[in-house]
Amino acid sequence: MSRAIILAGGQGVRLRPYTVALPKPLMPIGDYPILEIVVRQLVRNGFKHITMAVNHQADIIKAFFQDGAKWGLKIDYSLEDKPLSTMGPLKLIPDLPEHFLVMNGDVLSDVNYHDFLTTHVTDNKTFTILSHVRKDRVDYGVLKTNTNNKLIGFEEKPVNTYLVSMGIYAASRRILSEITEGVPFGFDDLMRCFLAKDESVSVVPYGGYWMDIGRPEDYAQASKDFSKLKERLGI
């Protein structure tokens, strides 16, 4: 119960031009690349084996992390010869245990990964999603009209609230039967499969710190937050 799969094959399109020469998982947050922060947290949480699913600029990631000995654990790699989205790469890993952690390689959070996976295993779930409340402010006055284009309401810079996936999951090997081999298969595809079959998927709200660095404004915020979070992150 100490296996983690880190999805590190994305091209980081939303962070360009920063990611033209550097893979998104190696973008620096404070003193470390974001992916090294994740690795250090997993080690601290008792994980002994990490598989990095890589594609874009894979050689740079492999050269940085090598076999993981520097961090006191085993790191190996699953190389996609073409992009397979978020869940597709799992089909390429032959030695997955019965339960394992799956997460994006560009997530900054103070979650306890060991406790999250342990709860999933104890409850014998097929798939567990860690979730977070996200608030987005609209920077405009929002007009509400009827079918005749008559103004019937107005809201100045409203805040929309969503419950979103944090890109951190606990999974059972049972999900592999849902994943189509050799073609892109994303988190969204897996969710539609589960919903179509009325499969029980657990969504766990998390109230601690979380930031996905995929957007420039979120990357800037995470970099700003890091110095205050180092102790909570275990770095």
Secondary structure, DSSP 8 states (H G I E B T S, - for coil): --EEEEE-----GGGTTTTTTS-GGG-EETTEEHHHHHHHHHHHTT--EEEEEE-TTHHHHHHHHTTSGGGTSEEEEEE-SS--TTTGGGGG-TT--SEEEEEETTEEE---HHHHHHHHHHTT-SEEEEEEEEEEE-SSEEEEE-TT--EEEEEES-EEEEEEEEEEEEEEGGGGGGS-TTS---HHHHHHHHHHTT---EEEE--S-EEETTSHHHHHHHHHHHHHHHHHHT-
